[in-house]
Amino acid sequence: MQNDLAIVVPCYNEANRLPFRKFEDFLSLNSTVFIYFVNDGSKDHTIELLEALRNKFSKQIEIHNLLQNQGKANAVLKGMTKVLEDKRFKKVAYLDADLATSLDECLRLSMYVKEKVVLAFGSRILKIDNQIKRKWYRFIMGRLVATAISKILELSIYDSQCGCKIFEAQIAKKIFDKPFISRWLFDVEIFFRMIRIFGRIEIQNHLREIPLKVWIDTPDSRISPMYFFKLWWDLFQIKKNYKI
């Protein structure tokens, strides 16, 4: 049986915020969707929660347990590598464990991955007909960073850092074929790798940025506010490495 979608979910100390019931409800209604949790060296009871969830949905869940914390980029990479070894999946995605972007939204966005489109990703664009709840200071910092990233990439991307991206499986094998430079800005590297494959002109035919209907900011972000000052060095290193 070929499944529609596999979603990689990196987890680090999620015991107090993992939306257990939302995962249950979604998996009960979507039997062809598979979730691959990567426990990134959590020091709390995250692994116990994930195992309890797997016991209920043994055919739809797998867990990869990393003994030491390696950062989101490496957790996603290892999860993608494992999932892509399975030939059942036509599409693969990654999503944040707090479900700020919901599983239903991820599934909806996956429908855009077809024909020439090999990567679809969510965008936190506030409109009159959607619900985007984001702290004002995170919004301001996010817009500064997003604008800088768009200029570095030379692509008109509004929200490169939204934690919901869906790939056609064959292109994902090329994107996730080696480690990333940055622990947090690996999304930027993904776009650079896409540019290397398709070129800046042709790439617009293979990407879709889709406004989310709902996105809810969580109170305990895994990224320290101090990283705002370090990320500029990360961006410099990424730009230097991906000379296109």
C-alpha positions as CSV (number, residue, x, y, z in Angstrom):
1,M,0.0,0.0,0.0
2,Q,1.4,3.4,-0.9
3,N,0.7,6.1,1.6
4,D,-0.2,9.6,0.7
5,L,2.1,11.5,3.1
6,A,4.8,11.0,5.8
7,I,5.3,13.8,8.3
8,V,8.6,14.1,10.2
9,V,8.1,15.8,13.7
10,P,11.2,16.7,15.6
11,C,10.7,16.7,19.4
12,Y,12.8,18.2,22.2
13,N,11.4,18.4,25.7
14,E,7.8,18.3,24.5
15,A,6.3,16.5,27.5
16,N,4.4,19.6,28.8
17,R,3.2,20.9,25.4
18,L,2.8,17.9,23.0
19,P,-0.9,18.1,21.8
20,F,-1.5,14.4,22.3
21,R,-5.2,14.5,21.6
22,K,-4.7,16.4,18.3
23,F,-2.4,13.8,17.1
24,E,-4.9,11.1,18.1
25,D,-7.8,12.8,16.4
26,F,-5.9,13.4,13.2
27,L,-4.5,9.9,12.9
28,S,-7.9,8.4,13.6
29,L,-9.4,10.2,10.6
30,N,-6.4,9.9,8.2
31,S,-5.3,6.3,8.0
32,T,-3.0,6.9,5.0
33,V,-0.9,9.5,6.7
34,F,2.3,8.4,8.6
35,I,4.1,10.3,11.3
36,Y,7.8,9.8,12.1
37,F,8.7,11.4,15.5
38,V,12.4,12.2,16.1
39,N,13.1,12.5,19.8
40,D,16.0,14.9,19.8
41,G,17.7,14.0,23.1
42,S,14.8,15.1,25.3
43,K,15.5,15.2,29.1
44,D,11.9,15.0,30.2
45,H,9.2,12.4,29.5
46,T,8.8,13.1,25.8
47,I,9.8,9.6,24.8
48,E,7.1,8.0,27.1
49,L,4.4,10.2,25.5
50,L,5.5,9.3,22.0
51,E,5.6,5.6,22.8
52,A,2.1,5.8,24.3
53,L,0.9,7.4,21.1
54,R,2.7,4.8,19.0
55,N,1.0,2.0,21.0
56,K,-2.3,3.4,19.8
57,F,-1.3,3.9,16.2
58,S,1.4,1.3,15.6
59,K,0.8,1.2,11.8
60,Q,1.0,5.0,11.4
61,I,3.8,6.0,13.8
62,E,7.5,5.3,14.2
63,I,10.0,6.9,16.6
64,H,13.7,7.6,16.1
65,N,15.3,8.2,19.5
66,L,18.5,10.4,19.5
67,L,20.4,10.0,22.8
68,Q,21.8,13.6,22.6
69,N,20.3,16.8,21.5
70,Q,21.5,17.6,17.9
71,G,19.3,20.6,17.0
72,K,16.2,20.8,14.8
73,A,18.1,20.8,11.5
74,N,19.8,17.5,12.2
75,A,16.7,15.9,13.8
76,V,14.7,16.8,10.6
77,L,17.5,15.5,8.4
78,K,17.7,12.2,10.2
79,G,13.9,11.8,10.2
80,M,13.7,12.5,6.5
81,T,16.6,10.1,5.7
82,K,14.7,7.3,7.5
83,V,11.4,8.1,6.0
84,L,12.8,8.3,2.5
85,E,14.2,4.8,2.8
86,D,10.6,3.6,2.7
87,K,9.3,3.5,-0.8
88,R,5.6,3.8,0.2
89,F,5.5,7.6,0.5
90,K,4.9,9.9,-2.5
91,K,5.2,13.0,-0.3
92,V,7.2,13.8,2.8
93,A,6.9,16.8,5.1
94,Y,8.2,18.2,8.4
95,L,6.1,20.0,11.0
96,D,6.7,21.4,14.5
97,A,5.7,19.3,17.4
98,D,3.6,22.0,19.1
99,L,1.3,22.0,16.0
100,A,1.4,25.8,15.6
101,T,0.6,24.8,12.1
102,S,-1.9,22.0,12.4
103,L,-1.8,18.5,10.9
104,D,-4.9,19.3,8.9
105,E,-3.1,22.4,7.4
106,C,-0.1,20.2,6.5
107,L,-2.4,17.7,4.8
108,R,-4.2,20.5,2.9
109,L,-0.9,22.0,1.7
110,S,0.3,18.6,0.6
111,M,-2.4,18.6,-2.1
112,Y,-0.5,21.4,-3.9
113,V,2.5,19.0,-4.4
114,K,1.6,17.6,-7.8
115,E,2.7,17.8,-11.5
116,K,5.6,20.3,-11.6
117,V,5.3,21.5,-8.0
118,V,7.7,19.6,-5.8
119,L,7.7,21.8,-2.7
120,A,4.8,23.5,-1.0
121,F,5.1,25.5,2.2
122,G,3.0,27.5,4.6
123,S,3.0,31.2,4.9
124,R,1.9,33.2,7.9
125,I,0.3,36.0,6.0
126,L,-2.4,37.8,8.1
127,K,-5.5,38.3,6.0
128,I,-9.1,39.1,6.7
129,D,-10.2,35.5,6.2
130,N,-7.6,33.7,8.3
131,Q,-6.4,33.4,11.9
132,I,-2.7,34.1,12.5
133,K,-1.9,34.7,16.1
134,R,1.7,35.8,16.6
135,K,3.4,37.9,19.3
136,W,4.1,41.4,18.1
137,Y,7.8,41.2,18.8
138,R,8.2,37.9,17.1
139,F,6.3,39.3,14.1
140,I,8.7,42.3,13.9
141,M,11.9,40.1,14.2
142,G,10.4,37.6,11.8
143,R,9.7,40.2,9.1
144,L,13.3,41.6,9.4
145,V,14.8,38.2,9.1
146,A,12.4,37.1,6.3
147,T,13.2,40.2,4.3
148,A,16.9,39.6,4.6
149,I,16.5,36.0,3.6
150,S,14.5,36.9,0.5
151,K,17.2,39.3,-0.6
152,I,20.0,36.7,0.0
153,L,18.0,34.1,-1.9
154,E,17.0,36.6,-4.6
155,L,13.5,35.1,-4.5
156,S,10.3,36.7,-3.5
157,I,9.4,34.5,-0.5
158,Y,7.3,36.0,2.2
159,D,7.8,33.4,4.9
160,S,10.7,31.1,4.4
161,Q,10.9,30.1,8.1
162,C,7.3,28.7,8.5
163,G,7.8,25.2,10.0
164,C,5.5,23.4,7.5
165,K,7.1,22.2,4.3
166,I,6.0,19.3,2.0
167,F,8.2,17.7,-0.6
168,E,7.7,15.3,-3.5
169,A,9.7,12.3,-2.3
170,Q,12.2,12.1,-5.1
171,I,13.2,15.8,-4.8
172,A,13.4,15.4,-1.0
173,K,16.2,12.8,-1.5
174,K,18.3,15.4,-3.3
175,I,17.5,18.1,-0.7
176,F,18.2,16.0,2.4
177,D,21.3,14.3,1.1
178,K,23.8,16.0,3.4
179,P,24.0,17.9,6.8
180,F,23.0,21.5,7.1
181,I,25.2,24.4,8.2
182,S,22.7,26.0,10.6
183,R,20.8,24.3,13.5
184,W,17.8,26.7,12.9
185,L,18.1,28.4,9.5
186,F,18.2,25.2,7.5
187,D,15.1,26.3,5.7
188,V,17.2,28.8,3.9
189,E,19.6,26.1,2.9
190,I,16.7,24.1,1.5
191,F,15.8,26.9,-0.8
192,F,19.4,27.3,-1.9
193,R,19.5,23.6,-2.7
194,M,16.4,23.9,-4.7
195,I,17.9,26.8,-6.6
196,R,21.0,24.6,-7.4
197,I,18.7,22.0,-8.8
198,F,16.3,24.1,-10.9
199,G,17.9,27.6,-11.2
200,R,16.4,30.9,-10.0
201,I,14.2,31.3,-13.1
202,E,12.8,27.8,-13.4
203,I,12.3,27.4,-9.6
204,Q,9.2,29.5,-9.5
205,N,7.4,26.7,-11.4
206,H,8.3,24.1,-8.8
207,L,7.4,26.0,-5.5
208,R,4.1,27.0,-4.0
209,E,3.8,29.4,-1.0
210,I,0.3,29.0,0.5
211,P,-1.2,31.2,3.1
212,L,-2.2,29.3,6.2
213,K,-5.8,29.4,7.4
214,V,-4.7,29.1,11.1
215,W,-1.4,29.5,12.9
216,I,-1.2,29.9,16.7
217,D,2.0,31.0,18.3
218,T,3.1,28.9,21.3
219,P,4.4,30.6,24.5
220,D,7.6,28.5,25.0
221,S,9.6,28.8,21.7
222,R,12.6,26.5,21.4
223,I,14.6,29.4,19.9
224,S,16.2,31.8,22.4
225,P,15.5,35.5,21.7
226,M,19.3,35.9,21.9
227,Y,19.6,33.9,18.7
228,F,18.3,36.9,16.8
229,F,21.8,38.4,17.1
230,K,23.6,35.1,16.1
231,L,21.4,34.3,13.2
232,W,23.1,37.0,11.1
233,W,26.4,35.2,11.3
234,D,24.5,32.0,10.3
235,L,23.1,33.8,7.3
236,F,26.5,35.0,6.3
237,Q,27.9,31.5,6.5
238,I,25.1,30.1,4.5
239,K,25.4,32.7,1.8
240,K,29.2,32.1,1.6
241,N,28.7,28.4,1.3
242,Y,26.0,28.4,-1.3
243,K,27.6,30.5,-4.0
244,I,25.1,30.4,-6.9
